[in-house]
């Protein structure tokens, strides 16, 4: 089918996530055709370095034969098996056991979902059930961070703290609350790590006191905030927040949908702070985006409370495609790749990526460079001293993405002038150097944008 025919069909029928429907109709779709390693090719033959691994998810890179072969074998042997009625499949059972072995502490129980959003939604249901089982149903208030992202399901979108996910949807709900982010570059207490940790601890304590510890059920946090602009907390921040939750009998939920599976170095980011959450959500790198799958890892304490509370009754939460055998087979193949060299390559590539991004700090538009491993960002400003964001007229999300695309690079361009990076862990030195070089060209072009120039002169 000709690409222009695809564009028209897309315009007429396919609803794209988090897009302006009318805006997309006007601009049309960019159709991708193939991928290999860290390189994508569109239908016109243009090659692009994927600096964002799809949507933070193609950790293993494109075209990994072992993953494809694992999926094909499972499709031929048993393409579907329900987890209902006490049934199961070999790959799903093995993947759950392997994740339990690799996860921190006593996260020994795994519930499989289709992705990150329904993994977060599942935690809400499990937590509600947990407190009902403890005869404490009044613990029904949930806290998360400003700038946080916890999916776009009906309930999860309220834990998310990004305006686009709230406008027109009637969320957040009155049981969903926020405290300020650690956001070091724009934190009112300044960039000093201990001051940021102290401010966050005080904010969480104050919110728990305001709501009443007897009412607060759980605190949700990403080890690094992704869609809020790749916001990296100071070392030991996560551990300090975890300690506050323990002190007040509040469940601690680590959302590792983005940070899991080598994205920031170790298999799971919370390992670096020696934190064992009560529940942990994962997705994305679990299957490297080859097929849909997410997972909730549940601690012994939470699982046993739910199990004992239910007794012989069924716990009424389930999805048709939970523990899908093809997705599980892919997940096992991905773990093999991670453990057999991909995590190590990701660490080396991540060091090179962060060094390269820091090398852009001298650019007139770069106000901040931040990240960890293969997860990074640069924040653009028109005045470094005042930290003045790019003007709305510069249309950063669209124009910068378009410039990068024309330069053969895919990155995340946030509306506030933050550029996000999350390349595949398989990147070579040449791939990383290409991402940095093409970013510098994109920055130079943005510097010449008439709206940016006007703001800098003003």
C-alpha positions, 0 to 999 in steps of 0.5 A: 500500500502506498504511503499516502494511502496509509496516511489517509487511512490513518487520518480517517480511522486511527486514534493516536494516544495523547494527541490533538485529534484535529492537529494530527488530522492536519499534519498526518502520520509518520509511518515506520516500516522497520527497525534494527538495533537502535535504528528505525526506517520509515516508509520513505527509506529515511533512517533514524536513530531511536533515542527514545526506544519507542516509548521508553520501552524497546530496551533490547533494541529492534530485530533481536532474533532470539526474542522473535524466535521465542514468540514464534515457538510459543505461537505455534505451540500454545498461542493462548492460555487463560489464567482463570479456572486454575489453568496456566502455561509453562512460560508464564509460570517460569517468568513469574518465578524468575522475576521473583528471584531477580526482584528485591527482597520479598517481592515473591508474587507476580500478577501479570497485566497488559502494560503499565497503566493497568499494572498501576490500576491493579495495585489500587485494587490490591491495596484496597483489598489489603486494607479491607482484609485487615479490617481497616477500610478507612485507609483509602487515601492515596498520595503521589508526587507532582510531575509524576506519571502513573498511567492513563487508566481511569484511576491511575490517571488521577495519581498521575500529576500532569495536566493533559491527563486531567483536563476534561476527565474529571480527575484526580478524585478526592482520595488522590493527593499530591506533594511537591516533586524533588525537581532539583533544577527548579526546587524552591529550597535550591539544588542541595541534595540534603535540603531537597530530601528534608523538604520532601520528607517534611511534605510527605509527613505533613500530607499524612498528618493532614489526611490522618495516618489512619486514612492514608493507604499508599504512597506512589513514586517513580525512582526517576520521574519520567514523563514529568521531564526525567526528574532525578532525585538526590541519592538516598531520597527514595530511601528517606521517603520509604522510611516515612511510609514505614513509620506511618504504616503506609504502603510504598509503591515503586512504579518501575514501568520506565526505570525497570530492566536496565534502563538506569543500570541495575535490573530495577532502579530501587536496588540502588537505594536499597529499597524494597517496596511493598508493591512494584509495577513494571512493563515496557522493558519487561518485553522490550515492547515486542508484545504487550505485558506488564506486571505487579510484584507483590511482597509476601506481607501484602500477598498473604494478607490478601490471601488470608483475608479472602480465604476460600473466596475468589479475589475478584480481579482479573484480565483475559490476557493476564499471564499471556503465554506469548508475552511471557515467552518474550519476557523470558527471552528478554531476561536472557538478553539482559543477563547475558551482556545487555545490562552491561552494555547498557551501563557502558552506553549510559555512561557515554550518553550522560557524558555526551549530554553533559558536553552540551551544557555549554550550549546557550539554550541548555539550562540543565542536564540530568539523568542516570544510565540510559535515561537522560534529559536536557532542559532548555531555557532562554536565560540560564541565570533566571532559568527562563523556560522556552516561550509557548510561542516556540511550540517546543514539543512539535518544532523540536521533535520535527527538527530532530526527526529531520536530522535523523533522530527520534527523541522526546520533546516535552512542551516545557522545552525538556528533551528526553532520552532513553535509547535501547541498551544495545546502542554502540558507541557510534549510536550514542555519538550520533544521538549527541551530534544530531542533538547539537544540530537540533539545538543550533536550529532551535537557537535560530527559531524566531520566537526563541531569539525574541525571548532571548533578546527580551 
